[in-house]
């Protein structure tokens, strides 16, 4: 899943990009339930509308809740899959300094 991100910048192989979204995922925990034809499963996500940079990979940003017949059955944390830096004047000055000092 992806979430909107604001004021973000990433640098890979000396290429600067300004991502509009950031990847997020749930834990790899397997949830097992024996269901009948009458059981109702409802999955609800509790996520912010957007993420503000800077954001580090592994940061918890929300949760996934699984309800079985209206009762909370399981809950998993949603974390960021990648990191982004905040794109501001300080970041720009640091980037320029790195270019001239390397």
C-alpha positions, 0 to 999 in steps of 0.5 A: 500500500502507499500513502501520500507524503509531503515535502519529501526527497530521496537520493539514490545514485546521486539522483534526486527525486521528490516522491508523492507517495511512500510505501507501507506494509503490515507485519508478516504475521500470519492470521489463521481463522477457521470460517464457515459460510455464515461468518463475516470478515471485515478489514479496517485500516486506520491510517493518516491521510498523509505522512510528513517528511522526514519519515524513517523506514519501520516507523509505525503509521497505522493499523489494520484491524480484522473483525470476525462477526463484528468482534475484533479478531486480530490487529496488525501494525502498518509500518513504512517500507522506506525512508524519505528526507524532508526537502527544505532549505537546510537539506538543499544547503547540505546537498550543495556542500556535499557536491562541492566538498567531494 
